[in-house]
Amino acid sequence: MVPFLLAAFISTIAATPVFWLERRRVPTSIAITLVMVGIIVAIIGLGAIVAQSAGAFTARLPFYQERLAETLQQLIALAAPLGVELSTDALQAYFNPGRALVMAGNTLSGLGSVLSNGFLILLTVIFILAEAASFPRKLADVLEDPEADLPRYALFADNVNRYIGIKTTVSLLTGVLVGGFLAIMGVDFPVLWGLLAFLLNYIPTIGSIIAAVPAVLLALIQLGPVEAAVTAIFYVAVNIIMGNGVEPKFMSKGLGLSALVVFVSLVFWGWMLGPVGMLLSVPLTMTAKIALEANPSSAWLAHLLGPAEARLDPDVETVGNPGP
């Protein structure tokens, strides 16, 4: 399922430039070819970055963990004159930052293994894009009332494309800002952490925290506590600006999810599909919510998945007695 879901996700993003080229009278085969060449270049570059950086990062994990243990000993020594007695064994039992570095390495290794199915993913994307142009006509042939039902499917497709497009743009900008800042700070593997910030930005709140932890720890190990604090402040500032400023400005309020739904979807899809499921958890849940919103008879279910401040459109159909 993982390669297929990734292919569907990539196809949703790639469909926009394909349709844009088709509207400018570029033949469908040529449009798909041009877009696929761009996707192949992007995947090859992404795979090369992940493979090289993840391998180098994993090789340096013992060194980072050793430096982290030394830093922990220094913190314990600083706390002793203040009358705070800390035990190294107790701290490592309850708080082991090295696990965050190991988790980051395992996550990147898992992504690298998924990218090894690149040929299957690309082949699936090509077939999905080739069928995309004829799908509305096929759908009209099988629907009982095409004039009433097709606008709902069109609304669903437009909202999904808009959501993924905006989320991808914001995530890409976040990754570029993080990578550039870490490069200026002198933290190892800035491109890798920028890429991680880009990917995990699809997971609201939790993703940004997971992406920040290894970079902040590396800044602490390499540069010191002041630089680590500056790095943490930068991560917080970027995610506040992007998550609460830029993204809501372009994202419709109706495309929101409640915090509980986000958390449950993260746990469910992560349990089902692993790291890739965590990355796609919100897009998958958003797709279900948008599909429910497109049909008035199921709009109330979409409302239940939305945030607390959302209001149900009074024109939509409800189940049972709506009350006074």
C-alpha positions as a printed NumPy array, in Angstrom:
array([[  0.   ,   0.   ,   0.   ],
       [  2.838,   2.424,   0.743],
       [  4.14 ,   2.754,  -2.854],
       [  0.575,   3.11 ,  -4.156],
       [ -0.333,   5.836,  -1.642],
       [  2.883,   7.684,  -2.451],
       [  2.087,   7.39 ,  -6.133],
       [ -1.415,   8.786,  -5.573],
       [  0.047,  11.631,  -3.496],
       [  2.637,  12.48 ,  -6.171],
       [  0.   ,  12.197,  -8.906],
       [ -2.225,  14.725,  -7.133],
       [  0.658,  17.202,  -7.107],
       [  1.722,  16.392, -10.674],
       [ -1.796,  16.637, -12.113],
       [ -1.825,  20.43 , -11.739],
       [  1.112,  21.11 , -14.111],
       [ -0.144,  18.402, -16.511],
       [ -3.568,  20.044, -16.779],
       [ -1.903,  23.469, -17.045],
       [  0.129,  22.263, -20.037],
       [ -2.949,  20.655, -21.606],
       [ -4.873,  23.943, -21.364],
       [ -2.081,  25.484, -23.421],
       [ -2.684,  22.873, -26.128],
       [  0.296,  20.7  , -25.279],
       [ -0.501,  17.068, -26.169],
       [ -1.255,  14.903, -23.15 ],
       [  1.616,  12.499, -23.808],
       [  4.134,  15.335, -24.052],
       [  2.713,  17.059, -20.963],
       [  2.975,  13.859, -18.921],
       [  6.506,  13.258, -20.235],
       [  7.68 ,  16.742, -19.256],
       [  6.179,  16.488, -15.785],
       [  7.549,  12.982, -15.248],
       [ 11.047,  14.118, -16.229],
       [ 10.81 ,  16.779, -13.538],
       [  9.54 ,  14.239, -10.998],
       [ 12.319,  11.781, -11.875],
       [ 14.968,  14.453, -11.426],
       [ 13.42 ,  15.447,  -8.082],
       [ 13.197,  11.838,  -6.844],
       [ 16.759,  11.041,  -7.929],
       [ 18.009,  14.145,  -6.156],
       [ 15.921,  13.382,  -3.072],
       [ 17.079,   9.764,  -3.017],
       [ 20.718,  10.775,  -3.384],
       [ 20.451,  13.283,  -0.525],
       [ 18.679,  10.817,   1.755],
       [ 21.017,   7.915,   0.953],
       [ 24.235,   9.889,   1.321],
       [ 23.247,  11.993,   4.318],
       [ 21.492,   9.176,   6.187],
       [ 24.506,   6.92 ,   5.732],
       [ 26.942,   9.571,   6.94 ],
       [ 24.656,  10.519,   9.826],
       [ 24.244,   6.905,  10.93 ],
       [ 28.02 ,   6.394,  10.768],
       [ 28.553,   9.378,  13.076],
       [ 25.86 ,   8.372,  15.563],
       [ 28.329,   6.803,  18.051],
       [ 30.391,  10.009,  18.022],
       [ 27.306,  12.167,  18.562],
       [ 26.094,   9.955,  21.396],
       [ 29.524,  10.126,  23.063],
       [ 29.583,  13.913,  22.8  ],
       [ 26.047,  14.01 ,  24.133],
       [ 27.051,  11.971,  27.164],
       [ 29.94 ,  14.379,  27.778],
       [ 27.561,  17.337,  27.548],
       [ 25.226,  15.632,  30.005],
       [ 28.111,  15.188,  32.451],
       [ 28.946,  18.892,  32.149],
       [ 25.341,  19.82 ,  32.912],
       [ 25.398,  17.584,  35.985],
       [ 28.625,  19.241,  37.132],
       [ 27.087,  22.687,  36.681],
       [ 23.995,  21.688,  38.67 ],
       [ 26.007,  20.311,  41.617],
       [ 27.099,  23.712,  43.064],
       [ 23.473,  24.814,  43.014],
       [ 22.523,  22.001,  45.357],
       [ 20.857,  19.933,  42.656],
       [ 22.112,  16.357,  42.719],
       [ 21.576,  14.474,  39.494],
       [ 22.422,  10.888,  38.701],
       [ 23.733,  10.025,  35.268],
       [ 22.07 ,   6.601,  35.307],
       [ 18.731,   8.087,  36.369],
       [ 18.88 ,  10.767,  33.675],
       [ 19.703,   8.236,  30.979],
       [ 16.914,   5.966,  32.216],
       [ 14.233,   8.659,  32.067],
       [ 15.707,  11.052,  29.514],
       [ 17.96 ,   9.712,  26.793],
       [ 18.389,  12.325,  24.04 ],
       [ 20.482,   9.871,  22.06 ],
       [ 17.303,   7.994,  21.228],
       [ 16.102,  11.022,  19.276],
       [ 19.19 ,  10.8  ,  17.079],
       [ 18.67 ,   7.066,  16.59 ],
       [ 14.983,   7.632,  15.766],
       [ 15.9  ,  10.275,  13.186],
       [ 18.384,   7.895,  11.567],
       [ 15.854,   5.046,  11.5  ],
       [ 13.199,   7.337,  10.003],
       [ 15.537,   8.42 ,   7.229],
       [ 16.537,   4.816,   6.59 ],
       [ 12.85 ,   3.896,   6.3  ],
       [ 12.28 ,   6.702,   3.8  ],
       [ 15.309,   5.554,   1.839],
       [ 13.917,   2.016,   1.615],
       [ 10.618,   3.385,   0.321],
       [ 12.425,   5.41 ,  -2.33 ],
       [ 14.058,   2.172,  -3.491],
       [ 10.621,   1.344,  -4.989],
       [ 10.964,   4.458,  -7.139],
       [ 10.424,   2.623, -10.436],
       [  7.127,   1.11 ,  -9.277],
       [  5.993,   4.474,  -7.894],
       [  6.86 ,   6.326, -11.108],
       [  5.155,   3.716, -13.267],
       [  2.   ,   4.001, -11.176],
       [  2.116,   7.811, -11.395],
       [  2.347,   7.648, -15.19 ],
       [ -0.74 ,   5.416, -15.442],
       [ -2.705,   7.582, -12.988],
       [ -1.886,  10.741, -14.962],
       [ -2.732,   9.034, -18.248],
       [ -6.16 ,   8.062, -16.885],
       [ -6.826,  11.419, -15.2  ],
       [ -7.954,  13.175, -18.382],
       [-10.528,  10.509, -19.28 ],
       [-11.788,   9.893, -15.74 ],
       [-14.42 ,  12.724, -15.716],
       [-15.98 ,  11.338, -18.907],
       [-16.051,   7.803, -17.488],
       [-17.531,   9.129, -14.251],
       [-20.26 ,  10.963, -16.171],
       [-21.132,   7.73 , -17.981],
       [-21.755,   5.767, -14.78 ],
       [-23.488,   8.428, -12.655],
       [-27.268,   8.47 , -12.575],
       [-27.418,  12.278, -12.446],
       [-24.135,  13.651, -13.842],
       [-25.268,  17.278, -13.785],
       [-25.908,  17.128, -10.026],
       [-23.065,  14.792,  -8.998],
       [-20.145,  15.929, -11.187],
       [-19.839,  19.364,  -9.483],
       [-19.361,  17.562,  -6.15 ],
       [-16.52 ,  15.478,  -7.563],
       [-15.033,  18.585,  -9.156],
       [-15.218,  20.404,  -5.818],
       [-13.564,  17.455,  -4.119],
       [-10.722,  17.329,  -6.663],
       [-10.174,  21.108,  -6.564],
       [-10.039,  21.191,  -2.763],
       [ -7.625,  18.257,  -2.574],
       [ -5.331,  19.829,  -5.183],
       [ -5.481,  23.189,  -3.427],
       [ -4.773,  21.703,  -0.014],
       [ -1.816,  19.603,  -1.193],
       [ -0.472,  22.466,  -3.314],
       [ -0.567,  24.971,  -0.453],
       [  0.801,  22.471,   2.063],
       [  3.625,  21.466,  -0.263],
       [  4.568,  25.093,  -0.944],
       [  4.584,  25.99 ,   2.756],
       [  6.537,  22.837,   3.625],
       [  9.099,  23.544,   0.903],
       [  9.577,  27.108,   2.139],
       [  9.942,  25.811,   5.702],
       [ 12.586,  23.31 ,   4.636],
       [ 14.56 ,  25.94 ,   2.711],
       [ 14.518,  28.34 ,   5.669],
       [ 15.579,  25.634,   8.13 ],
       [ 18.331,  24.295,   5.887],
       [ 19.688,  27.778,   5.164],
       [ 19.689,  28.78 ,   8.835],
       [ 21.435,  25.574,   9.959],
       [ 24.045,  26.004,   7.221],
       [ 24.759,  29.526,   8.478],
       [ 24.962,  28.234,  12.056],
       [ 27.421,  25.518,  11.012],
       [ 25.343,  22.509,  12.078],
       [ 26.231,  19.232,  10.352],
       [ 23.98 ,  18.001,   7.52 ],
       [ 21.878,  21.179,   7.072],
       [ 20.376,  19.872,   3.814],
       [ 19.29 ,  16.689,   5.58 ],
       [ 17.546,  18.581,   8.389],
       [ 15.944,  20.942,   5.893],
       [ 14.623,  17.939,   3.996],
       [ 13.36 ,  16.419,   7.247],
       [ 11.601,  19.69 ,   8.128],
       [ 10.   ,  19.732,   4.66 ],
       [  8.687,  16.174,   4.964],
       [  7.544,  16.347,   8.587],
       [  5.796,  19.679,   8.053],
       [  2.929,  17.652,   6.578],
       [  2.318,  16.506,  10.173],
       [  0.962,  19.508,  12.118],
       [  2.618,  20.446,  15.429],
       [  4.09 ,  17.02 ,  16.187],
       [  6.029,  16.891,  12.919],
       [  7.765,  20.216,  13.508],
       [  8.787,  19.095,  17.017],
       [ 10.202,  15.805,  15.729],
       [ 12.091,  17.652,  12.972],
       [ 13.567,  20.155,  15.437],
       [ 14.85 ,  17.703,  18.065],
       [ 17.85 ,  16.169,  16.19 ],
       [ 18.972,  19.53 ,  14.785],
       [ 18.806,  21.21 ,  18.2  ],
       [ 20.71 ,  18.313,  19.796],
       [ 23.394,  18.517,  17.128],
       [ 23.683,  22.26 ,  17.688],
       [ 24.09 ,  21.547,  21.42 ],
       [ 26.773,  18.932,  20.77 ],
       [ 28.707,  20.88 ,  18.158],
       [ 28.282,  24.52 ,  19.1  ],
       [ 27.047,  24.804,  22.673],
       [ 23.897,  25.59 ,  24.673],
       [ 23.542,  29.184,  23.427],
       [ 23.561,  28.149,  19.768],
       [ 21.189,  25.271,  20.55 ],
       [ 18.777,  27.705,  22.203],
       [ 18.981,  30.024,  19.178],
       [ 18.283,  27.065,  16.881],
       [ 15.262,  26.037,  18.965],
       [ 13.925,  29.615,  18.938],
       [ 14.33 ,  29.746,  15.162],
       [ 12.379,  26.494,  14.713],
       [  9.584,  27.811,  16.934],
       [  9.493,  31.138,  15.079],
       [  9.41 ,  29.518,  11.625],
       [  6.614,  27.123,  12.573],
       [  4.565,  29.885,  14.222],
       [  4.928,  32.14 ,  11.185],
       [  4.228,  29.371,   8.673],
       [  1.631,  27.434,  10.649],
       [ -0.313,  30.368,  12.12 ],
       [  0.417,  33.122,   9.613],
       [  1.203,  32.085,   6.048],
       [ -0.709,  28.798,   5.792],
       [ -4.066,  29.942,   7.254],
       [ -3.978,  32.976,   4.973],
       [ -4.226,  30.75 ,   1.908],
       [ -5.893,  27.684,   3.394],
       [ -9.66 ,  27.723,   3.64 ],
       [-11.003,  27.468,   7.178],
       [-13.16 ,  24.576,   6.021],
       [-10.043,  22.501,   5.367],
       [ -9.045,  22.355,   9.043],
       [ -8.987,  19.307,  11.294],
       [ -9.471,  19.116,  15.033],
       [ -6.389,  18.438,  17.153],
       [ -7.852,  15.094,  18.287],
       [ -8.439,  13.952,  14.703],
       [ -4.894,  14.951,  13.735],
       [ -3.434,  12.966,  16.629],
       [ -5.611,   9.894,  16.056],
       [ -4.878,   9.908,  12.309],
       [ -1.15 ,  10.228,  13.043],
       [ -1.225,   7.218,  15.368],
       [ -3.452,   5.139,  13.08 ],
       [ -1.632,   5.724,   9.79 ],
       [  1.764,   5.513,  11.483],
       [  0.788,   2.155,  12.952],
       [ -0.56 ,   0.951,   9.605],
       [  2.152,   2.216,   7.233],
       [  5.145,   3.246,   9.345],
       [  7.046,   6.543,   8.781],
       [  5.41 ,   7.135,   5.393],
       [  1.993,   6.717,   6.986],
       [  2.888,   9.429,   9.493],
       [  3.904,  11.76 ,   6.677],
       [  0.7  ,  11.099,   4.749],
       [ -1.626,  10.88 ,   7.766],
       [ -3.025,  14.391,   7.5  ],
       [ -3.283,  14.445,   3.664],
       [ -5.136,  11.106,   3.784],
       [ -7.505,  12.309,   6.505],
       [ -7.966,  15.646,   4.726],
       [ -8.899,  13.762,   1.556],
       [-11.601,  11.874,   3.461],
       [-12.882,  15.107,   5.038],
       [-13.011,  16.938,   1.697],
       [-14.859,  13.995,   0.141],
       [-17.427,  14.143,   2.951],
       [-17.792,  17.914,   2.532],
       [-18.457,  17.572,  -1.188],
       [-21.699,  15.667,  -0.502],
       [-24.372,  17.589,   1.463],
       [-25.706,  14.365,   3.001],
       [-22.332,  13.63 ,   4.65 ],
       [-21.203,  17.199,   5.376],
       [-22.109,  16.742,   9.043],
       [-19.427,  14.05 ,   9.347],
       [-16.862,  16.459,   7.886],
       [-17.989,  19.025,  10.446],
       [-17.283,  16.561,  13.276],
       [-13.726,  16.151,  11.961],
       [-13.17 ,  19.923,  11.836],
       [-11.729,  22.257,  14.477],
       [-13.745,  23.543,  17.435],
       [-14.285,  27.008,  15.937],
       [-15.814,  25.63 ,  12.726],
       [-19.522,  26.199,  12.079],
       [-21.794,  23.89 ,  10.132],
       [-23.386,  25.369,   7.049],
       [-27.137,  25.582,   7.794],
       [-27.934,  24.588,   4.213],
       [-26.377,  21.115,   4.456],
       [-28.451,  18.028,   5.123],
       [-28.297,  16.409,   8.55 ],
       [-29.183,  12.931,   9.774],
       [-32.287,  12.568,  11.875],
       [-34.035,  15.392,  13.641],
       [-31.792,  18.499,  13.604],
       [-33.481,  19.808,  16.766],
       [-34.977,  23.243,  17.425]])
